[in-house]
Every structure is written in structure tokens, then in C-alpha cells.
Amino acid sequence: MPETELRITEIFHSLQGETSTVGLPTVFVRLTGCPLRCGYCDTAYAFEGGSKWTLSDILSTVADYGAKYVTVTGGEPLAQPQCIELLKQLCDLGYRVSLETSGAMPVEDVDPRVFKIVDLKTPGSGEVSKNLYSNIEYLLPHDEVKFVICDRQDYDWSCMKIDELGLQGRVAEILFSPSQGVLPPAELAKWMLHDKLNLRMQIQTHKYIFGDQPGH
């Protein structure tokens, strides 16, 4: 039987720029393909192309970097069913594994050892209708939920969804991220402080370090 293959856009070693592990050396495995077309997407180059890698080749390349942290991202990594097996094998090897997912694909089969970073799409993304709210049931206490905020409407919508879905206290972190080049970070910070939100604001620190070049 042929070995499992996935279509990969890139595998690279960088500093984590987001989430609660920001700043930590991390190996990123970027899978190709995504069924969404968010207006603020910064990885459109991963929508198509890529090349087929066997699981063993992926694991060998990850090991060569010597990092403890691995992030599986995309595109939308769960659009490839084989991603589930990749996540499991990375966990089996002792890595601290995170999955960056759009929230539009089912997460119930993701290994419980994986730290899921679920991006709930705001109205400003243009893809709010794709949110799969049944995924909330499968979130674990170590998981994180992210909202990319484009404007005040997105901010108010996100605050409403946090209450509606009972996210506060259900997950480790709720992340508000200003859409780069659209919403000034200081504006979002001002709203959060005014409303006394006990959430984490994040900016994409890797872009301040490396710019917008792929592979960082």
C-alpha cells in the first residue's frame, strides 16, 4: 500500500508570530488548498500548487529543524483529510502541535493533544457564513479562538459571539487580531480597554520582523 501523501506549499522554521506561543521557534507545515476566500487573506499563494510529500518525508524535514513546537497551517489544513494522521504522528513524536484552522471544517477528529487555533470568521472577512459553529462543542480547555477584526462592526459582532457561544472560560485564550493595514492596532486596543475585555490582543509580530515574504 502506498504511503499517505499530502500536498504541501512549504515547510519552514521561524518564530511564532501569533497565539499564546508568540516568539517561540516553531516549524510551520503549510498545507495547500482552502475552500474560503477571506478578504484579508495573506496566504493566497497556498490556494493551489504545492507538491506531494509523504508523511515520512514531512516528519523527517520537521525533525531536521530541531524545534519543539510545530504548527500545521494553510490554506485550510483540514481540507486534506490526511491532515488528521499528520497531526497524530507529530503528537506521537512528542512535539507541541498546534493547528491553525478557519473554523469552516469539522474538528471533532483532531487528536485531543493538538492545540486547536480556531478562527471564527467575522463579517469583514466576507466568509462569515462559512463558520461551523458545531465545532464549539469540540473545543478543549487548551484551545484558542481567534477573531480578525476589520472594523467596529466586526468588534461588536465578535463580542456578541463570545457571549452567545459561551467562549469565555471554555478555551485557554480568546484572541482579537486587527486586520493588518485595515484597522490600526491602537484603535482596537482602545475599544478593548474601554470595554474592560479580559481577552488577548495580538498583532502579527512575524510581519514586523520579517515583512510579508512567504516562508516566515
N, C-alpha and C positions, 0 to 999 in steps of 0.2 A: 504494500500500500504506500503511495507517495506521501511524503511528509507534508504537513499542513503549511500553507503559504499565505502570506498577507501582502497586500500592496502597500508599499512604504514610500513616502515622499522624502523623508530624511531621518537620520538618527544623529544627534549631536549632543555635545557636552557644554553646558552653560550654567549660569546662575539662575535659580528660580526667581522669576520676576513678580509673581503674584501668590496669593493664598497665604496660609499661615506658615509656610516653609520658605517665604521670600528670603533670598540671599544665599540659600544653600546650594552647593554644587549638585547638579542634577543631570541625569541623562534623559533626553527627550526623544521619544519614539513617536514620530508624526505619521499617522496613517493617512492614506489618500482617500478622498471622496467625502461628500457631505450633501445631504438632501435639503439643507437650508441655504438661504441666500440673505443673510443678515446685512443690513445696510452699512454697518460699521466693521464688517469682517476684515481682518488684517492678514488672513492666511488663504486668500483666494487661490494662490498658487498650488494649494493642496487639493483643489476640487477634482483634478484629473491628472493623469500621467502617473508618475511614480514608477516603481519597479517591484517585481515579485521577490520576496525574501522568504526563505524557510524559517520556521521557528528557531531552529538551532543556530542559524546564521544571525538572527536578531539577538538571541541571548548571548552569543559569543561576542558580538560587537558591543553590546551593553557592558559586558564584563571587562572588556579592554580599557574602559574609561576609569574603572576603579571607584565609582561613586556608590554611595549607599542609597541614594534616592533616585527613583525612576518615575517619570511622568509619561503616560500614554495619552496622546492628544491627536488632533486632526487639523483640518476637516472634522468629521464626526467619527471617532474611532469605532463606536458601536454599530456603525453602518456595515462593518465587516464582521459577520458572526464569529469568525475565528479569533477576534479580539478577546473574547471571553477566555479562551485557552491560553493566550499570551499572558493575560493578567494573572491567571492562576500559576503559571510556571514561573513568572517573575516573583510572585509571593513565595513560592516553594523554595526559591533560591535565597530567600532572606532579605530581599530588597524592601524598602519602604516605598510602596507603589501608590501613586495617585492616578486617577482617571479624570481627564477634563472632557465633559460631555455636555451637549447642548440642552439636554433635558427633553429632547424630542424622541428619544429612543428608549425602550424599556431597559431598566437597570436591575431587575429582580434576579437575573442570573449572574451578576457580577460577584466575584469572590468577596466574602464579607471582610477579608483582610485588607481589601483595597480601600483607599481614601477617595471617595467619590466627590468631585467638584462639579456640582450640577448648576448649569447656567440657565436660570429662568429668563426667558426672552421677554423684554419689555415692549410696549407699543412702538417705541422709537426704533426698534430693530427691524420692524417690518415683518416679523415672523412670530408675533405673539400667539397666533392661532395654532402654532405647532407645539406649544407646551403640553407635555404629557403629565398631567397632574397626578395620575395614579402612581407616578414614581415616588411621590412624597412618602407613601406607605413603606417604601423600601429603604429610606434613608436611615443610617445608623448614627449613633451619637458622635462618632469621629468624622462624619462627613461635613461638607461645606456647601452652601448655596450662594451663588453669585448673581448679582443684578448689574448689568451695564446700563448706566444712566445717561440718557442723551439730553434731557431737559426736565423742567419742573413736572410735567405730566408723568414722565417715567418715574420720577422720585415719588410722587404721590401714589401712583399705581403700585410701586414696589412696597411702600409702607403698608398699603391696604392688603396686598397679598401675604405679607409676613403675618399679619393678624389673622387673615382668612384661613391660611393654611396651617396656622399654629407652629410656625418655624422657630420662634424664639424659645430656646431651651431644648429644642428637638435635635439640633445639629450643633457641631462644635463652633462653627463660625457662619455668620451671615455677612457677605461681602458686598459693599457698594463700590463700583468702579466707574469713574467718569469716562465717558466715551472720548478717547483722545482726539484733540483738535475740534471737538464739538462743544463739550461742557468744561469750562475751566475748573480744575480741581478745587480752587478756593471757594467757588460758588457752592459746590456740593458740600464741602466741609462746613460752610456757613449754615446751610439748611440743616445738616445733621446736628450741629451743636445747638442751634436754636430749638430744635425739637427734642433735644436730650436723648438721641438714639444711642442705645448701647450696642452698636454694630461696629464692624471694622471697615474703614475706608481704605481702599488700596489704589495705587497707581501702578502702571506697568513699568516697574523700575528697570527691567532689562532694556527698554527702549531708551531710557536716559543714559544707560551705559553703552549700549551697542548700536543704537539707532534702529531703523526699520529693516535692516538687512536680514534675509532669511537665514536660518541656522543659528539664531541667537534668541 
